[in-house]
Amino acid sequence: ANAKTKLENGFDLTDYDERCLKFAKDYSFKLLAVDVNINIDEMLNTGWDLFKKYFKPEEVGIKQELVDKYWSKD
């Protein structure tokens, strides 16, 4: 929300802000769209893939044990 507010008010966006906006758009398209019909495993995998695409593990605020278990190394 912070990045969107900055964008709407004409403030400069950081690299992190840009990535947040792209993540939000992708998340909405791949997981929240009305026509998305995927099972829970696909949803979780998609979520992890999106985190990996836009952020570093230390940026997501998720318990380290979960990052270690589910953040793919490829």
C-alpha positions as CSV (number, residue, x, y, z in Angstrom):
1,A,0.0,0.0,0.0
2,N,2.9,2.4,0.7
3,A,4.3,2.1,-2.8
4,K,0.9,2.6,-4.3
5,T,0.3,5.7,-2.2
6,K,3.7,7.1,-3.2
7,L,3.0,6.4,-6.9
8,E,-0.5,8.1,-6.6
9,N,1.0,11.2,-4.9
10,G,3.9,11.6,-7.4
11,F,6.7,10.6,-5.1
12,D,9.8,8.9,-6.4
13,L,9.7,5.2,-6.1
14,T,12.6,3.0,-4.8
15,D,13.6,-0.2,-6.4
16,Y,11.7,-2.0,-3.6
17,D,8.6,0.1,-4.3
18,E,8.7,-0.8,-7.9
19,R,9.0,-4.5,-7.1
20,C,6.1,-4.3,-4.6
21,L,3.9,-2.8,-7.3
22,K,4.9,-5.5,-9.8
23,F,4.3,-8.2,-7.1
24,A,0.9,-6.8,-6.3
25,K,-0.1,-6.8,-10.0
26,D,1.1,-10.3,-10.6
27,Y,-0.5,-11.6,-7.3
28,S,-3.8,-10.1,-8.3
29,F,-3.6,-11.6,-11.8
30,K,-2.3,-15.1,-10.8
31,L,-4.1,-15.6,-7.5
32,L,-7.0,-13.2,-6.9
33,A,-8.6,-13.0,-10.4
34,V,-12.1,-14.3,-10.6
35,D,-11.2,-16.8,-13.3
36,V,-8.3,-18.4,-11.3
37,N,-9.3,-21.9,-10.3
38,I,-6.3,-23.7,-8.8
39,N,-5.9,-26.0,-5.8
40,I,-4.3,-25.0,-2.6
41,D,-0.9,-26.6,-3.5
42,E,-0.8,-24.7,-6.8
43,M,-1.8,-21.5,-4.9
44,L,1.0,-21.9,-2.4
45,N,3.6,-22.7,-5.1
46,T,2.5,-19.7,-7.0
47,G,2.8,-17.5,-3.9
48,W,6.3,-18.8,-3.2
49,D,7.3,-18.3,-6.9
50,L,6.1,-14.7,-6.8
51,F,8.0,-14.0,-3.6
52,K,11.1,-15.4,-5.2
53,K,10.6,-13.4,-8.4
54,Y,10.3,-10.0,-6.7
55,F,12.1,-10.3,-3.4
56,K,15.0,-11.6,-1.5
57,P,14.3,-14.0,1.4
58,E,15.2,-11.4,4.0
59,E,12.6,-9.0,2.6
60,V,9.5,-11.1,2.9
61,G,9.1,-11.1,6.7
62,I,8.4,-14.9,6.8
63,K,9.8,-17.2,9.5
64,Q,13.3,-18.4,8.5
65,E,12.3,-22.1,8.9
66,L,9.5,-21.7,6.3
67,V,11.8,-19.8,3.9
68,D,14.4,-22.5,4.3
69,K,11.8,-25.2,3.6
70,Y,9.8,-23.7,0.7
71,W,12.0,-21.0,-1.0
72,S,13.3,-22.9,-4.0
73,K,17.0,-22.7,-4.5
74,D,17.0,-22.8,-8.3
